Each structure stands twice: as C-alpha cells, then as structure tokens.
Amino acid sequence: MTSASRYLSERIARPAGAVYEFTVDPANLPRWASGLATTVAKEGDRWLIGDDGAEIVFAPHNDLGVLDHWVRLTDGGEVYSPMRVIPDGDGSEIVFTLRRAPGMTDEEFDRDEDLVSADLTRLKEILESASA
C-alpha cells in the first residue's frame, strides 16, 4: 500500500550551493528545524537529535542538492524524508516531501505539514538575513 505525500517548498534568495551547505550541516538544525530537533550532539561520526537521542543521517555529500535524510529512532524505527535544493536563477527552491506515516490521522498529517512549512520559512529567513 502506498502512502500519501505532500510537497512543501520555499523559494530562497540565495544560491543553491549556499542553501545546501547550510542545510546539510546537522549542527544548524536547531536554528531552523525546531520541528525536528531543538538539540543536536555529535558522538563520533553520528549526529544525535532531540532529548531521546534519535540519529539523523543525511545522504552522502553531493553536488545535486540532495538533502534526503533518515531519522533513526531509538525504538529501531526509521523515518525517511526526501528533500532537495533546486537552483532557480540566482536563488533556489527547497522542496521537502512529507510522507504520511502508517496509522497517521489527518490531523497529525496536517500538524506535520504545518511544522515542516514553518521550518522551511525559518530556513528562508535565516539564509536571506545577514546571520547565515
């Protein structure tokens, strides 16, 4: 059985390479992705997020803007999130594919959409400001 997806995007007035490099760094997650992680800790080669110590793993570094990532939960579950930065003239577009988890209610799916949209808006604000 297939799951539903929603495609969330934000245009950012920064080159795709700059957006990619900021976004792929797990240390930056608390600045823009509070829906995912308010804390990040590096342990050896692993990046742990949140209070429960889930691990985040990004796709290997690449020149294509692929920011796919996996959150490995402490209970053994894993959540895959496709994400891309697409060049758009002098700027870029970041696209996140929100996948509906099995058993997720409509309300939970809507809540996740709101959280991811807020995170992408915050990412845009940070990258378009002088603080990035």
C-alpha positions in Angstrom: 0.0 0.0 0.0 1.4 3.4 -0.9 1.4 6.4 1.4 0.2 9.9 0.7 2.8 12.6 0.1 2.7 16.4 0.2 5.3 18.5 -1.4 6.3 21.6 0.6 8.6 24.2 -0.9 10.1 27.6 -0.2 12.0 29.9 -2.6 15.2 31.3 -1.1 17.1 34.3 -2.5 20.4 32.5 -2.1 22.4 30.3 -4.5 21.6 26.6 -4.3 25.1 25.7 -3.1 24.9 28.1 -0.1 21.4 26.7 0.8 22.7 23.2 0.5 25.8 23.7 2.6 23.9 25.4 5.4 21.0 22.9 5.4 23.1 19.7 5.2 25.1 20.6 8.4 23.3 18.9 11.3 24.7 21.4 13.7 22.4 24.0 12.1 19.2 22.0 12.6 18.2 23.7 15.9 18.4 27.1 14.2 15.9 26.3 11.5 14.3 22.9 12.0 12.8 23.0 15.5 10.0 20.8 14.3 12.7 18.1 14.0 15.4 18.9 16.5 15.9 21.5 19.2 19.2 20.0 20.2 21.9 18.3 18.3 25.0 16.4 19.6 27.8 14.8 17.7 29.1 11.5 19.0 31.9 10.2 16.9 30.6 10.1 13.3 26.9 10.1 14.5 24.6 13.1 14.9 22.0 12.7 17.6 18.9 14.9 17.8 16.4 15.7 20.5 16.3 14.5 24.1 15.7 10.9 23.1 18.9 10.5 21.1 17.5 9.7 17.7 20.1 9.7 15.0 19.9 11.8 11.8 21.8 10.6 8.7 21.9 12.7 5.5 22.6 11.3 2.1 26.3 11.5 1.1 27.5 15.0 0.3 26.7 15.8 -3.3 26.6 18.5 -6.0 23.0 17.8 -6.9 21.3 19.4 -3.9 20.0 16.1 -2.5 19.3 16.5 1.2 17.4 13.2 1.8 17.8 12.2 5.4 16.8 9.4 7.7 15.9 9.7 11.3 16.8 6.5 13.2 14.6 6.3 16.2 15.7 4.7 19.5 13.0 2.1 19.2 14.5 0.8 16.0 12.1 2.6 13.6 13.3 4.8 10.8 11.7 7.8 9.1 12.9 8.7 5.6 12.4 12.3 4.3 13.2 13.2 0.7 14.5 16.8 0.3 16.2 18.8 -2.4 17.6 22.2 -3.2 16.9 23.2 -6.8 18.8 26.0 -8.5 16.4 28.8 -9.6 18.3 31.6 -11.4 20.3 33.5 -8.7 18.3 31.8 -6.0 16.9 28.4 -5.2 13.9 26.4 -4.2 14.0 23.9 -1.4 11.5 21.1 -1.6 10.6 18.7 1.2 8.4 15.6 0.6 6.3 15.0 3.6 5.3 11.3 3.7 2.3 10.2 5.7 3.3 7.6 8.2 1.2 4.4 8.6 -1.7 5.0 11.0 -1.3 8.8 11.0 -4.5 10.7 11.3 -5.5 13.6 9.0 -5.0 15.9 12.0 -1.5 14.6 12.6 -0.6 14.8 8.9 -1.8 18.4 8.8 0.2 19.2 12.0 3.3 17.8 10.5 2.7 19.8 7.4 2.4 23.0 9.5 5.6 22.2 11.4 7.7 21.5 8.2 6.3 24.6 6.5 7.3 26.7 9.5 10.8 25.2 9.4 11.2 26.0 5.7 10.1 29.5 6.3 12.6 29.9 9.2 15.3 28.5 6.9 14.5 31.1 4.3 14.6 33.9 6.8 17.9 32.8 8.2 19.6 32.3 4.9 18.2 35.6 3.5 19.4 37.5 6.6 23.0 38.6 7.4 23.2 36.0 10.2 23.6 33.0 7.9 
